[in-house]
Amino acid sequence: MILRRTRRDAIRELLAADPVRSQKDLRAALLKLGFRTSQPVLSRDLRALGVAKSGGQYQFVAEERVTPLGALRPLLRGVGRRHSW
């Protein structure tokens, strides 16, 4: 848990300091700081931190980008009768 927290702190600092255009570049920057991580772990970290690629670089997104399932209920015919959201 401590490693994850410190790695995510490092990701925050890297993204705040300079534009990052790819996960490969971000992984290389993390490695220079002593963090060895795989691409799947990095993707999970970015998602958990609320980071998305926009305008060709990774940025923190201010609002929720996933539509809550309950908001989709009017679009799903018959599904709402079988499930309670």
N, CA, C and O of each residue as an XYZ file, in Angstrom:
340
protein
N       0.810     -1.192      0.000
C       0.000      0.000      0.000
C       0.857      1.260      0.000
O       0.540      2.230     -0.689
N       1.933      1.247      0.767
C       2.793      2.425      0.829
C       3.459      2.654     -0.516
O       3.567      3.795     -0.966
N       3.910      1.580     -1.168
C       4.536      1.709     -2.485
C       3.543      2.296     -3.488
O       3.895      3.181     -4.268
N       2.316      1.807     -3.468
C       1.304      2.316     -4.393
C       1.075      3.809     -4.150
O       1.011      4.596     -5.094
N       0.954      4.186     -2.893
C       0.708      5.595     -2.554
C       1.870      6.474     -3.014
O       1.649      7.533     -3.601
N       3.094      6.045     -2.754
C       4.245      6.864     -3.150
C       4.395      6.901     -4.669
O       4.787      7.926     -5.226
N       4.086      5.785     -5.348
C       4.140      5.766     -6.815
C       3.104      6.734     -7.387
O       3.393      7.486     -8.319
N       1.901      6.709     -6.823
C       0.851      7.607     -7.309
C       1.186      9.064     -7.009
O       0.867      9.949     -7.803
N       1.819      9.316     -5.884
C       2.285     10.677     -5.594
C       3.303     11.121     -6.642
O       3.275     12.263     -7.101
N       4.199     10.212     -7.014
C       5.204     10.527     -8.032
C       4.531     10.801     -9.380
O       4.943     11.708    -10.104
N       3.512     10.032     -9.714
C       2.781     10.254    -10.962
C       2.145     11.640    -10.955
O       2.214     12.359    -11.952
N       1.531     12.017     -9.844
C       0.933     13.360     -9.723
C       1.975     14.444     -9.976
O       1.734     15.393    -10.722
N       3.122     14.289     -9.348
C       4.187     15.289     -9.495
C       4.698     15.344    -10.931
O       4.929     16.430    -11.462
N       4.877     14.192    -11.561
C       5.364     14.169    -12.940
C       4.376     14.829    -13.888
O       4.770     15.598    -14.766
N       3.096     14.532    -13.714
C       2.085     15.112    -14.593
C       1.939     16.614    -14.370
O       1.640     17.353    -15.308
N       2.147     17.066    -13.149
C       2.056     18.494    -12.855
C       3.265     19.256    -13.392
O       3.159     20.432    -13.739
N       4.406     18.586    -13.458
C       5.647     19.256    -13.852
C       5.792     19.433    -15.357
O       6.189     20.501    -15.822
N       5.477     18.400    -16.114
C       5.708     18.421    -17.561
C       4.606     17.663    -18.287
O       3.998     16.754    -17.722
N       4.347     18.036    -19.550
C       3.377     17.252    -20.332
C       3.892     15.826    -20.534
O       5.070     15.617    -20.821
N       3.017     14.871    -20.385
C       3.352     13.462    -20.616
C       2.443     12.981    -21.732
O       1.219     13.045    -21.613
N       3.037     12.497    -22.815
C       2.267     12.143    -24.004
C       1.980     10.652    -24.149
O       1.120     10.259    -24.937
N       2.694      9.822    -23.394
C       2.448      8.382    -23.514
C       2.737      7.690    -22.191
O       3.482      8.195    -21.352
N       2.133      6.529    -22.028
C       2.410      5.728    -20.832
C       3.853      5.260    -20.846
O       4.466      5.106    -19.790
N       4.399      5.034    -22.026
C       5.801      4.625    -22.136
C       6.713      5.706    -21.554
O       7.648      5.402    -20.815
N       6.437      6.969    -21.892
C       7.226      8.081    -21.355
C       7.056      8.187    -19.838
O       8.019      8.438    -19.113
N       5.834      7.995    -19.372
C       5.570      8.070    -17.941
C       6.277      6.938    -17.198
O       6.841      7.151    -16.125
N       6.243      5.735    -17.771
C       6.948      4.604    -17.147
C       8.445      4.879    -17.070
O       9.084      4.555    -16.069
N       9.014      5.480    -18.133
C      10.445      5.795    -18.140
C      10.775      6.831    -17.061
O      11.793      6.719    -16.377
N       9.918      7.826    -16.915
C      10.138      8.853    -15.889
C      10.037      8.236    -14.491
O      10.819      8.577    -13.603
N       9.083      7.339    -14.299
C       8.944      6.666    -13.012
C      10.166      5.799    -12.716
O      10.627      5.736    -11.576
N      10.684      5.138    -13.736
C      11.863      4.290    -13.556
C      13.060      5.125    -13.102
O      13.848      4.685    -12.264
N      13.193      6.333    -13.658
C      14.286      7.221    -13.235
C      14.164      7.595    -11.756
O      15.160      7.888    -11.094
N      12.934      7.581    -11.253
C      12.705      7.881     -9.841
C      12.775      6.632     -8.964
O      12.613      6.708     -7.746
N      13.019      5.470     -9.604
C      13.161      4.229     -8.846
C      11.909      3.376     -8.774
O      11.873      2.398     -8.028
N      10.880      3.728     -9.538
C       9.631      2.959     -9.542
C       9.578      2.082    -10.783
O       9.464      2.582    -11.902
N       9.662      0.764    -10.579
C       9.487     -0.176    -11.686
C       8.029     -0.596    -11.684
O       7.522     -1.107    -10.685
N       7.357     -0.379    -12.806
C       5.936     -0.701    -12.877
C       5.582     -1.223    -14.248
O       6.241     -0.901    -15.237
N       4.553     -2.017    -14.304
C       4.091     -2.553    -15.580
C       3.030     -1.621    -16.167
O       2.485     -0.769    -15.465
N       2.747     -1.788    -17.445
C       1.747     -0.961    -18.108
C       0.358     -1.148    -17.496
O      -0.342     -0.157    -17.292
N      -0.072     -2.386    -17.194
C      -1.388     -2.540    -16.563
C      -1.500     -1.840    -15.204
O      -2.537     -1.254    -14.895
N      -0.451     -1.896    -14.403
C      -0.459     -1.222    -13.101
C      -0.527      0.288    -13.311
O      -1.260      0.986    -12.611
N       0.236      0.785    -14.272
C       0.223      2.221    -14.559
C      -1.165      2.663    -15.025
O      -1.643      3.722    -14.616
N      -1.805      1.877    -15.862
C      -3.165      2.201    -16.314
C      -4.131      2.277    -15.135
O      -4.956      3.187    -15.059
N      -4.026      1.321    -14.220
C      -4.889      1.343    -13.028
C      -4.618      2.573    -12.169
O      -5.544      3.196    -11.650
N      -3.335      2.915    -12.024
C      -2.988      4.107    -11.254
C      -3.589      5.357    -11.890
O      -4.164      6.195    -11.195
N      -3.458      5.481    -13.197
C      -3.989      6.658    -13.888
C      -5.501      6.743    -13.713
O      -6.041      7.820    -13.460
N      -6.175      5.623    -13.846
C      -7.628      5.598    -13.670
C      -8.002      5.989    -12.241
O      -8.928      6.772    -12.030
N      -7.288      5.449    -11.273
C      -7.571      5.748     -9.862
C      -7.309      7.215     -9.523
O      -7.967      7.782     -8.651
N      -6.351      7.821    -10.209
C      -6.017      9.217     -9.960
C      -6.917     10.182    -10.729
O      -6.834     11.395    -10.536
N      -7.767      9.655    -11.590
C      -8.628     10.517    -12.381
C      -7.886     11.185    -13.522
O      -8.124     12.352    -13.833
N      -6.988     10.439    -14.144
C      -6.177     10.962    -15.240
C      -6.655     10.337    -16.545
O      -6.920      9.137    -16.616
N      -6.758     11.172    -17.572
C      -7.144     10.692    -18.901
C      -6.304     11.431    -19.936
O      -5.765     12.505    -19.670
N      -6.205     10.843    -21.103
C      -5.467     11.485    -22.183
C      -6.404     12.449    -22.899
O      -7.491     12.076    -23.340
N      -5.961     13.689    -23.002
C      -6.753     14.723    -23.654
C      -5.791     15.682    -24.336
O      -4.805     16.116    -23.742
N      -6.084     16.006    -25.577
C      -5.204     16.914    -26.293
C      -3.807     16.361    -26.486
O      -2.840     17.119    -26.567
N      -3.695     15.053    -26.558
C      -2.401     14.419    -26.804
C      -1.518     14.244    -25.579
O      -0.368     13.822    -25.700
N      -2.043     14.563    -24.400
C      -1.249     14.364    -23.188
C      -2.151     13.966    -22.026
O      -3.361     14.191    -22.050
N      -1.540     13.376    -21.021
C      -2.303     12.926    -19.849
C      -2.581     14.111    -18.935
O      -1.697     14.915    -18.639
N      -3.847     14.195    -18.491
C      -4.278     15.300    -17.640
C      -5.259     14.778    -16.598
O      -5.914     13.753    -16.791
N      -5.343     15.501    -15.503
C      -6.354     15.195    -14.496
C      -7.693     15.687    -15.020
O      -7.791     16.809    -15.518
N      -8.718     14.865    -14.912
C     -10.050     15.276    -15.359
C     -10.862     15.669    -14.134
O     -10.817     15.011    -13.094
N     -11.597     16.750    -14.284
C     -12.307     17.318    -13.146
C     -13.596     16.589    -12.816
O     -13.985     16.523    -11.650
N     -14.258     16.046    -13.812
C     -15.562     15.452    -13.547
C     -15.586     13.983    -13.922
O     -14.709     13.494    -14.633
N     -16.579     13.303    -13.445
C     -16.767     11.877    -13.713
C     -16.974     11.666    -15.200
O     -17.810     12.328    -15.814
N     -16.217     10.746    -15.783
C     -16.318     10.501    -17.215
C     -17.171      9.276    -17.536
O     -17.423      8.989    -18.706
N     -17.611      8.564    -16.528
C     -18.414      7.364    -16.747
C     -19.850      7.669    -16.328
O     -20.102      8.187    -15.241
N     -20.771      7.339    -17.207
C     -22.178      7.565    -16.897
C     -22.646      6.533    -15.883
O     -22.498      5.333    -16.114
N     -23.210      6.979    -14.761
C     -23.732      6.020    -13.781
C     -24.828      5.157    -14.404
O     -25.633      5.649    -15.195
N     -24.857      3.900    -14.057
C     -25.809      2.965    -14.636
C     -27.247      3.421    -14.435
O     -28.076      3.271    -15.333
N     -27.548      3.971    -13.277
C     -28.904      4.448    -13.015
C     -29.357      5.502    -14.011
O     -30.541      5.575    -14.340
N     -28.436      6.314    -14.492
C     -28.785      7.353    -15.462
C     -29.118      6.765    -16.827
O     -29.749      7.426    -17.652
N     -28.703      5.543    -17.067
C     -28.974      4.888    -18.350
C     -30.310      4.148    -18.360
O     -30.751      3.684    -19.411
N     -30.947      4.036    -17.212
C     -32.183      3.254    -17.093
C     -33.210      3.605    -18.170
O     -33.770      2.694    -18.781
N     -33.480      4.893    -18.429
C     -34.483      5.203    -19.454
C     -34.122      4.682    -20.849
O     -34.998      4.501    -21.694
N     -32.852      4.446    -21.080
C     -32.410      3.965    -22.384
C     -32.478      2.450    -22.528
O     -32.430      1.923    -23.639
N     -32.588      1.755    -21.405
C     -32.571      0.295    -21.405
C     -33.992     -0.235    -21.229
O     -34.518     -0.256    -20.116
N     -34.588     -0.648    -22.290
C     -35.977     -1.127    -22.249
C     -36.068     -2.486    -21.572
O     -35.370     -3.429    -21.945
N     -36.911     -2.569    -20.602
C     -37.185     -3.852    -19.959
C     -36.130     -4.287    -18.949
O     -36.426     -5.119    -18.092
N     -34.962     -3.778    -19.013
C     -33.898     -4.214    -18.102
C     -34.201     -3.769    -16.678
O     -33.938     -4.509    -15.730
N     -34.748     -2.578    -16.521
C     -35.040     -2.027    -15.199
C     -36.063     -2.847    -14.433
O     -36.098     -2.798    -13.203
N     -36.888     -3.592    -15.133
C     -37.909     -4.417    -14.456
C     -37.286     -5.647    -13.806
O     -37.823     -6.186    -12.838
N     -36.172     -6.079    -14.333
C     -35.543     -7.283    -13.788
C     -34.485     -6.936    -12.726
O     -34.146     -7.769    -11.886
N     -33.979     -5.720    -12.775
C     -32.922     -5.316    -11.844
C     -33.353     -4.082    -11.083
O     -34.071     -3.234    -11.613
N     -32.922     -3.982     -9.853
C     -33.219     -2.764     -9.088
C     -31.938     -1.946     -8.977
O     -30.934     -2.403     -8.432
N     -31.994     -0.745     -9.498
C     -30.831      0.144     -9.412
C     -31.108      1.183     -8.431
O     -30.265      2.048     -8.192
